[in-house]
Amino acid sequence: MIDPELAAKLDEISAKADMAYRAAESVRKYIFWTGVITAALVVLPLIGLLFAIPAFMNNYVNPLNDATGNTTSTADLVKSLGL
């Protein structure tokens, strides 16, 4: 059979391995959620800007067009810029 001292050492090593596994899983989850939150904080504002920039362009270009008598719309202006 197995020597009692050897069995105790194996149990101790097994307990330490379980603790290390739990710690590694905790760190893995922490890193995962940090990445998800970071991506959300970068991607969501970019999506918002896709809608906000044309609205801001209309606010600034339409009064300029009215003042100069130009009938070019903002969409035509963007197309002429090649964007």
Secondary structure, DSSP 8 states (H G I E B T S, - for coil): ---HHHHHHHHHHHHHHHHHHHHHHHHHHHHHHHHHHHHHHHHHHHHHHHHHHHHHHHHHHHHHHHHHT----HHHHHHHHT-
